[in-house]
Amino acid sequence: MAFPEHLVDRFQRFKFRHFAPNADHYQELAEKGQKPDVMMVSCCDSRVDPETIFSAMPGELFVVRNVANLVPPFETGGNYHGVSAALEFAILNLRVKHVVVMGHSSCGGITAALHGHAAHETESRFISKWMSMLDEAKSRLKMAHPGTAEDSQMQRWLEQEAVATSLTNLRTFPCVQQLEAKGKLQLHGAHFDIGSGQLTVLNEESGEFETL
């Protein structure tokens, strides 16, 4: 089966427009490794690309992406822990100074969590379980706003709650607790609006998202 032709074309464009003018930078990264000071936890949504949003060059951001930009709580049971492994590597090996959890508008995972079902639920084996991390936050929102909020407002609130929940879960990791307590690691929450291009940042003291 042939590799997608439009990807071949885009790769050639990348080699000509981006790689060639920055060949020395790529060679340095290859020889000396990466030294990002920021880890970004973002959604895998194709409309939200952290490197584009923050105008980052290769080597500047360590990014892990998943459905709804969630960080699970610390636990050592089970078999596979992709987000936890990436977090451990970024903090203990790369020694990043910042971890940013960035949510976004119109998140499909949040929609699934809000309405209690995933797309093609009869075939879904993973999405609903993954999004159950937000069950408590969803219940809290619905109790605070019983039947008074429109779906779009509840969606935005739950997107923001997902960021706050991930920050809470981050703080269950011993390495995060230790380094944050020493002032060597800072945690941040953000939300990107796809349509307007607006970025808001969580003020953890007030609990509000403030526009940059």
N, C-alpha and C positions, 0 to 999 in steps of 0.2 A: 504494500500500500504506500503510495507516494506521500512524502511529507507535504503539508499544506503549502501551496504555492505562494499564498499571500504572506506566509511567515518567511519563506525564502527571500521574497522581495524586501520585506522589512528588515531582515537580517543584513542583507547587502547594503541597505540604506544606513543601518546602524554602523557597519564597518567603515563606510565612507564618510559619514557625517559626524559620527561621535567617537568611534574607536581610534581611527587614524589620527585625528588632531590631538588625542589624549593618550597616545600609545605609551609615552614615558610614565604617565600616571598608572596605567594598567600594569606595566612592567614592574613598577615599584610595589604595587599591591601584590603581585604574584611572588615577588622575592621576599618582601618584608612582612606580608600578612596584613590583616585588617586591624584597625584601631579605632573603631567607632566609639563615641562617648554616649550615644543614645540608642536605647533599644525601643522599638516601636511595636506595640501590639495593635494590629489593625484588622479590619474585616477583609475577607477574601473577595468581596464584591469588586467586580472589574471596573466599576466607576470611581473607585476610591484608591488611588495609588499614593502611598506616603512619600516615595521618592519624588514624584511630580509635585505634590502639594508643597513640600518643603524644599524644592529645588536642590535635592541632594545629589552629589556625585557618588559614584561607586566607592564603597569603603566608609561612608559617613554615617549610614544608618544600619543597624542590625534589626531586621524586620521579621516578625512572625505574624502570619495572617491565618485567620480561621473564621468560621461562621459567627458573626456578631461580635468579633473582637473580645472574646471571653477568656479569662484566666480562671482555671479551676482552682479550688482550694488545695493546699498541700496535703498529699497523702501518698503512701508508698505501696498500696495494694494494686491489684490489677496487673496488666502486662505492659501497656504502652502509654507513654506520657509525653507527647510531642511538644506541647506548650511548656510543660514543666522542664523538659530537657533543654529547650531553647533558652528559657529563663535562667536556668542554672549555668549554662555555658556563657551567656552574656554577662552575668554578674560575677561568676567566679573565675572565668577564664579571660574574658575580654575586659573585665573591670569597668563596665559602663558606669557612668555617673548619673544617668537619668533613665527612667522607664516611663514611657508615655503610652497610655491606653487611649486610642482614638476611635470613637464611634462615628456614625454618620446617619444622615437622613435616609428615609425610604429603605431601611434595612430589612431584607427579606426574612432573616432569621428572627428579628424582633417581631415582625408581623406574625410569624409562625408561633412564637411564644405568646403573643398577645391574644391570639384567637384559639390557642390550644391545639393547633394542628399544623402539620407540615404539608407542603405541596406533595401531591401523590402519596398521601399518608399510607395507603395500603401497601406501598412498596418501600416506605421509609423505615429504616432500621436504626438510624443514628441521629437525625436532626432533632426529633422530639426529646430524646434523652439528653442530648447536649444542651438544648435550650431550657431544660428543667432547672438549670442553675439559676434561672430568673423567676422561678415559681413564687418565691417569697416576696421578691420585689413587686411582681405583678399583683399579688394579693394585697400588698400594702397600698399600692396605687388605687386599686379598685375599691378598697375600703375607704380611702380618703376622698375619692370622687365617685360615689355611687350613682351611676347613670347620668352624670352631669357633663361629662367631657366627651367631645367628639373623638372619633377613632384617630384622626390625625394628631390631636393633642396627646392622647394616650400613647400613641406611637412615639412621639417625640420624648415624652416623659420616660417611657421604658427604655428608649435608646440611651438616655442620660443615666438612668438607673443601672443599665448594663455596664457603663463605664465605672460608676461608683462601686458596683458589686465586684468588678474585676480588681479594683484598687484594694478593696477589703480582702479579697482572696490572696492578692499579692502579699499582703502583710501576714499571711499565715505561714509563709516560707521562712524558715530560720535564717537563711542567708540574707533575705531582705530585711528582716527585723534587726539583725545585728548591724548591717551596714547603714541602714537608715538611722538607727540610734546613734551611730558614730558620726553622722553627717556626711558620709561618703556616698550615699545614694539618695536620690530624690525621685518621688513618684508624682506623676502628673496625669490628669484626665482632660480629654479634649473631645469636641464634636464638630464634624465638618458637614456643612449643608451643601449638598451637591448642586442644587439649582442656583443658589446665590453666591457660592464660593466663600461663604462666611465660616470662620473658625471661631468657636467659643472654647474657653478654657475653664475648667472646674476650679472654683475657689472652695477649698475644702473646709474653710472656717465657716463660710456662710451657706455652703451647699448649693450655691448658684453657679451657673455657667455664664461667664462674662466674655463679651466680644473683644477680640484683639483689635 
